[in-house]
Amino acid sequence: MKKFIITIDGPAASGKEKIAKYISRRWKLSHLDSGILYRRLAQIFLINKIDTKDINQIKKNLVKINKISFRNSKKIRKQNISKLASKIAIHNCVRNFVNKLQYNFVKNNNKKQGFVIDGRDIGSVVFKKANLKLYIEVNPEIRAKRRYKQLIDSGEKSIYRKILKDIKLRDKQDKLRKHSPLVIPKGAHLINNNGTFENTTKQITKLLEKI
Ligand code: C5P
């Protein structure tokens, strides 16, 4: 049976997670945040002191992993993991590993009536035939301001200028990489998330009511 899928792509800190959670709750869809999987891999490589500049080391260690957590955590949201996740995500072997996890998640999960999946390449590469594709747009300055507030609120020390710099660097890495770069997927609807969340959800509701 073909499964109902909504994809959400967009740059770092564009609000994909919040939007995906909203859609998941309101339309009773299962949510998969693919960024968590890249972050979990980065965490594993960091703990095991893997030299991530060496592609052979990455390949050798990928085959050793037999289980990976899909759970979010405060630890994997830290800046060092964000940066490393973006760095390892340029490799095809890493992307194939994560894509397989996503395909299995959809294949083996029969309880929910569908899925909302967010990331950078979900509508363009991983689930090209999705029922609805969204691409989230937000200015880098607004993204940095929101991320700064999030970190401060959660008790982390943070410097706005550093966050903006990191966001711009991750954008560059995500957009310019050879494999599965961040692009607006063919057929995607652009969602402007510069304003209030209410404004964003209105745009989404309008689209979902048409399906
Ligand atoms: O979305 P999030 O910021 O949690 O993702 C962490 C990193 O993983 C991103 O900066 C990006 O480089 C990478 N990623 C990716 N493709 C995805 C999801 C995340 O390349 N589908």
Residues whose N, C-alpha, C, O or C-beta is under 5 A from the ligand:
A	BS01	C5P	A12 S34 G35 I36 Y38 S82 A85 S86 A89 D118 G119 R120 D121 R170 D174
